[in-house]
Amino acid sequence: MSRSATAKQRAAARENVKKAQAGAKSKQTLKHLNKQTRTALGKEAAAVRRGDEPTRKELEAEARRLNISGRSKMGKAELKRAVARAR
C-alpha cells in the first residue's frame, strides 16, 4: 500500500493552507485597535528597544529572583508594580 498523498489530497491541503493564510491576514488585531492604544503600544515598544523599559521576560526573571508569587499570571504592568514594591 502506498503512503503518498493523492492529487486530490494535495489540492485539498493547498486549499487549506490558503484558507489559513487568509484567516490570519484578516485577523490583524493591531489594525483594529483605536489610535490612542496603537500609539501607546508603539511608544512602549520603542522604549523597550532603546533599553529604557524592561521586557516582560526580564520583569518575570526579576520577579523570580525576588520570589514574587503569582508572577506567571501577571501582565507586564502588574509585574512592573510588583517588582517595584518588592525592591
C-alpha positions in Angstrom: 0.0 0.0 0.0 1.4 3.4 -1.0 1.5 6.1 1.6 1.9 9.1 -0.7 -0.9 11.7 -0.9 -3.2 11.6 -3.9 -3.6 14.6 -6.2 -7.0 15.3 -4.6 -5.4 15.3 -1.1 -2.6 17.6 -2.2 -5.1 20.0 -3.8 -7.2 20.0 -0.5 -4.1 20.7 1.5 -3.1 23.6 -0.7 -6.7 25.0 -0.3 -6.5 24.6 3.5 -3.2 26.5 3.6 -4.7 29.3 1.5 -7.7 29.5 3.8 -5.5 29.6 6.9 -3.3 32.3 5.4 -6.4 34.4 4.5 -7.8 33.9 8.0 -4.5 35.0 9.6 -4.3 38.0 7.3 -7.9 39.1 8.2 -7.2 39.0 12.0 -4.6 41.8 12.0 -5.6 42.8 15.5 -3.4 45.9 15.9 -5.1 47.4 12.9 -8.4 47.2 14.6 -7.3 49.0 17.8 -8.1 52.6 18.4 -5.3 55.1 17.5 -4.6 56.0 21.1 -3.9 52.4 22.0 -1.8 51.8 18.9 0.3 54.9 19.8 0.8 53.8 23.4 1.9 50.3 22.3 4.3 51.8 19.8 5.8 54.1 22.4 6.2 51.2 24.8 7.9 49.0 22.2 10.2 51.8 21.3 11.2 52.3 24.9 12.0 48.6 25.2 14.1 48.7 22.1 16.0 51.7 23.4 16.6 49.9 26.7 14.6 52.4 28.8 12.0 49.8 29.7 12.5 46.2 30.6 10.8 43.4 28.6 8.1 41.2 30.2 10.6 38.4 30.2 13.2 40.5 32.1 10.5 41.6 34.6 9.5 38.0 35.2 13.1 36.9 35.8 13.5 39.8 38.3 10.2 38.7 40.0 11.5 35.1 40.2 14.7 36.4 41.8 12.6 38.4 44.3 10.4 35.3 44.9 7.1 37.1 44.0 4.2 34.6 43.9 1.7 34.6 41.1 4.2 36.2 38.6 3.3 33.8 35.8 -0.3 35.0 35.8 0.6 38.7 35.9 0.7 41.0 32.9 3.6 43.4 32.2 2.2 46.3 34.1 1.4 44.1 37.2 4.9 42.6 37.1 6.4 46.1 37.0 4.4 47.2 40.0 5.1 44.0 42.0 8.8 44.2 41.3 8.9 47.9 42.3 7.0 47.1 45.6 9.3 44.2 46.4 12.6 46.2 45.9 
